C-alpha cells in the first residue's frame, strides 16, 4: 500500500486558488507539469507539492529611465 505524506487536493482547489479553469489544471496533469493520482474510476487528486513547482519564474526587464 502506498502511503503518502504529501497532501492531495482536488482539481477545483488549485484552479480556484490560481484563478484558472479546471481544464488548465487537467492540461497540466496531461503534459506532466502537475503530478496527480487517480483514486477509483473518476476521482483525481493532485500532489500539492507539485503545484508550488509548476509555475515558471518570471523575468522582468528593467526599464532604463
KEFI-715877 format. One record per residue (C-alpha): residue number from 1; chain; x, y, z. Coordinates in steps of 0.001 Angstrom, whole numbers, padded with zeros to 6 digits, always signed. Example, Ala and Ser with C-alpha at 12.3 -4.5 7.8 and 13.67 -1.06 7.14 Angstrom:
residues 2
+-----+--------+---------+---------+---------+
: num : cadena :       u :       v :       w :
+-----+--------+---------+---------+---------+
:   1 :      A : +012300 : -004500 : +007800 :
:   2 :      A : +013670 : -001060 : +007140 :
+-----+--------+---------+---------+---------+
This chain:
residues 65
+-----+--------+---------+---------+---------+
: num : cadena :       u :       v :       w :
+-----+--------+---------+---------+---------+
:   1 :      A : +000000 : +000000 : +000000 :
:   2 :      A : +001311 : +003435 : -000951 :
:   3 :      A : +001081 : +005836 : +001976 :
:   4 :      A : +001588 : +009464 : +001066 :
:   5 :      A : +002793 : +012153 : +003403 :
:   6 :      A : +002112 : +014943 : +000894 :
:   7 :      A : -001405 : +016360 : +000884 :
:   8 :      A : -003550 : +015663 : -002150 :
:   9 :      A : -006007 : +018262 : -003418 :
:  10 :      A : -008918 : +018133 : -005833 :
:  11 :      A : -008755 : +019704 : -009285 :
:  12 :      A : -011109 : +022507 : -008212 :
:  13 :      A : -008905 : +023744 : -005347 :
:  14 :      A : -005792 : +024793 : -007306 :
:  15 :      A : -007942 : +026098 : -010170 :
:  16 :      A : -009740 : +028463 : -007794 :
:  17 :      A : -006545 : +029457 : -005981 :
:  18 :      A : -004638 : +030188 : -009212 :
:  19 :      A : -007585 : +031792 : -010989 :
:  20 :      A : -007539 : +029350 : -013916 :
:  21 :      A : -010040 : +026862 : -015253 :
:  22 :      A : -010155 : +023208 : -014277 :
:  23 :      A : -009353 : +022481 : -017920 :
:  24 :      A : -005994 : +024248 : -017464 :
:  25 :      A : -005257 : +022093 : -014410 :
:  26 :      A : -006166 : +018952 : -016367 :
:  27 :      A : -003809 : +020062 : -019160 :
:  28 :      A : -001013 : +020371 : -016590 :
:  29 :      A : -001705 : +016824 : -015432 :
:  30 :      A : -001741 : +015574 : -019022 :
:  31 :      A : +001569 : +017200 : -020011 :
:  32 :      A : +003295 : +016095 : -016796 :
:  33 :      A : +003642 : +019554 : -015230 :
:  34 :      A : +001443 : +018505 : -012298 :
:  35 :      A : +001692 : +015162 : -010527 :
:  36 :      A : -001660 : +013520 : -009926 :
:  37 :      A : -003117 : +010187 : -008880 :
:  38 :      A : -006360 : +008558 : -009866 :
:  39 :      A : -008384 : +007204 : -006963 :
:  40 :      A : -011091 : +004991 : -008347 :
:  41 :      A : -012523 : +005297 : -011842 :
:  42 :      A : -013251 : +009056 : -011762 :
:  43 :      A : -011607 : +010710 : -008762 :
:  44 :      A : -008327 : +012534 : -009466 :
:  45 :      A : -006188 : +014186 : -006798 :
:  46 :      A : -003172 : +016428 : -007348 :
:  47 :      A : +000029 : +016343 : -005327 :
:  48 :      A : +000048 : +019714 : -003537 :
:  49 :      A : +003853 : +019891 : -003658 :
:  50 :      A : +003808 : +019786 : -007461 :
:  51 :      A : +001679 : +022951 : -007518 :
:  52 :      A : +004484 : +025008 : -005986 :
:  53 :      A : +006958 : +023917 : -008631 :
:  54 :      A : +004553 : +024114 : -011566 :
:  55 :      A : +004993 : +027787 : -012401 :
:  56 :      A : +007862 : +029293 : -014329 :
:  57 :      A : +009970 : +032077 : -012838 :
:  58 :      A : +009056 : +035418 : -014295 :
:  59 :      A : +011858 : +037506 : -015696 :
:  60 :      A : +011200 : +041201 : -015616 :
:  61 :      A : +013082 : +043532 : -017906 :
:  62 :      A : +014317 : +046654 : -016194 :
:  63 :      A : +013276 : +049843 : -017848 :
:  64 :      A : +016102 : +052378 : -018024 :
:  65 :      A : +014665 : +055766 : -017268 :
+-----+--------+---------+---------+---------+
